[in-house]
Amino acid sequence: MPDQVTGYPILLHLRDRQVAVIGGGRVATRKVRHLLGAGALVLVISPEVSGELQTYADDNRIELITSRYERDLFNDHMPILVIAATDDARVNQIVAQDAHRVRALCNVANGSGESDFSNMALISQPPLTIALSTSGASPAMLRRLKTLLEPVIGEEYAILADWLGEIRGPLKAQLQSQAERHTLFERLLDSDVLELLRSGRPEQARQLFQEIVAEGVSA
């Protein structure tokens, strides 16, 4: 069986970067909501928009152009990312062509071959983001996997991730060896810290966390 070609997964850092969403319906609204959560500067182009998008515009959270998309409109905005989410296949095609002309990555929401990337199903427990994809093979399996995993990845993982992030920098100065740092992180993950957080005992979890770190540094 020949090797299957799959996508290359990345997490884009979009804070203060220009992103254009063409369309104003349910799909576009969902995309904009996630883009704002990523800190992007969002431009929406659509003759009609949902109430949620209009609220974002009224609050100056997005820039809104209430018109149909016109050829070469990106020349005045130069987004790095474009999402075509209209219900008109021809408009979506023009949007994709113009996005490529200004060297922006483009996603066409109807899943056409014009897309440079696909959105993945997300499980979000900031700072944790877990993305799932079947490379388009089975949306049903994707939904099932997300349903199975969401209850498992609870808030305790987000809290522990924050704590691990806090010590990562200082540990580089205190433990020169990468192997030593790796061993300490493994001890923390194998400890009862997660179980204490899961059972609603954050103070005990924090104390155990700090004790393990202190032991690891002084060893």
N, C-alpha and C positions, 0 to 999 in steps of 0.2 A: 504493500500500500504506500503510495507516495506521501511525502510529508505534506501536511496541510499548512497553508499559509494563514497565520493569525495576525491580529493587530499587535501593536507595540503599546502597552499600557503606560500612561504617564498621568501625573497630577499637575495640572497647569496652575501657576501662580498668576492670578488675574487682577490682583489689587491695583487699582488706579490704571488699568489697561482698558482701552476702548474695545467694546464688543457691540456688534449690531445684531438685533433680532428683527426679522422681517415677518410681520404677522401680529395679530392682536387677540387671538382666541385662546382657548383652553391650553393648548400645547405651548404657545408662546408665553402665556402667563406663567406656566410652571417653569419654563426655562429661565425667564427673567428673575423669578423668585430665587432660584438657585444661584444665578449669576450675581445678584445683589449680595447674597450670603457669602460669595467669594470675594466681594469687594470690588467688582468690576465697575467700570464706567459704562453704563448701558444706554444705547440708542435704540429706540423702538420706532419702526416705520410701518404704519398701517392706517388706512382710512378710518377704521373703527377698532376700538380696543375694549377689553373687558373693564369692568368696574375697578378691579384690583390694579390694573395697569394705569387707569386714569388717576387713581389715588396716588400711585407712585409718582406720576407726572406732576400732580398738583402739589405734592410734597417736595418736589425738586430732587427726587431720588433717581429719576431717569430723564433723559431727553426724549421728547416725543415729537415725531413728525407725522401729522395726520393726513397722509396722502398715500396713494398707491406708489409702489416702488418704481422708480424711473431709472433707466440705463445710466450707468456711471455715477450714480448718486454717492458711491463710496469715496469718490475722488476728493470730496470736501471733508471727509471724516477719517479715512485710513484706519479702519479697525484691524485688529490682529486676529479676530475671531468673528465669524458670521454664522448665524443660524437662520435658515430659511424655513419658516413655519406657516406658510400660507396654504390655502386649500386649492391653489391654482398651480398646477404642475409647470406651466410655461413660465410663470413668474419665478417660481423656485429655481428653474433652470437658469434664468437670466441672473438671478441673485448669485448662484454658484459661479457662473462665468465671471461676473464682476468681482466676486471675492477673490478668485484666483488671479485676476488681472492685477489686483493690488497686493497680491501675495499673502492673503489672509487664509487661514484654515476655515473650511466651511462644512457645516452639517446640514443636510436636507432632511427635515423631520419625517418625510414620508418614506425614508429608507432607500432612496434611489442611489444609483451608482455614482452620483456626482459628489457624494459626501467624502470628506477627507478623514473623518473620524466618526465613531459611534458613541453615543452615551451609554453608560453602564448603570445597572441597578445599584443603588447605594444603600449601605447601612452606615448611619452616621451617629457617632458618639464622640463629639469633639473632645480632644484633638484626633480621635481615631476616625478614619474614613476607610471603609471596606467596600471595594467595587467588584461587582460580579458581571461576568459576560459569558455567553455561549457562542460568541462570534456569529450571532444571528441564527444559530442552528435550532434553538428551541426556546422561545419566549416563555412557554409553559414551564419548562424546567427551571428557568431563571426565577420566575415567580415562586416556584416551590422552594428553591434553595434559599431565597431571601426570607420566606416565611419560616423555614427551619432555623436559620442562623440568627435572626433578629432577637428572639428571646434569650439566646445564649450570650450575646454580646451586650451585657448590661452596663449600667453606669459605673460599676466598680472598675471596669477596664479603662474607662475614660479617666477616672480619678488616679489610678495607678500610672497611666501613661503621663499624666501631668507631673506626678511625683518623680517619675524616671527622667522626664525632661528637665526638671529642676536640678537634678544632681549630675546630669551628663557632662556639663561644662566643668564644674569643680572636680569631678572625678578624673578628668584628663590631666589635671595638674597634680592630683594626689596619688594616682596610680598610673605610672608611666607605661606599664605593659598593657597592651590591648587584651592579652589573654587574661590578665587579672581583672580587668574591667568586665570582660565577658563572663567570667566566673561569678562575679558579684551580681551582675544582672540576672544570671540564671538562678542564683540563690534566691533573689527577690521574687522571681516569677514562680519558683517552686515552693515558696513559703506559704504560710497561711494568710498572707496579707489580703489576697483576693477574697478568700472565704470570709474573713472578718468584715471586709467592706460589703460583701454580698449579704451578710447577716445583720447589717445596720450597726456595726461597731467601728466607726471611723477612727475614734481616738485610739483604741487598741491597735488598729491596723497601722496607724501612723507611728505609734511607739515601736511596734515590731519592725516596721520599715527602717526607722532611724537606727535601731539597734543593729540590724543586719548590715547597714551601710557603715556604721562605726566599727564593727568587727572586721569588715572587709578592708577598710582603710588602714586599720592598725595591725592587721595580720602581717 
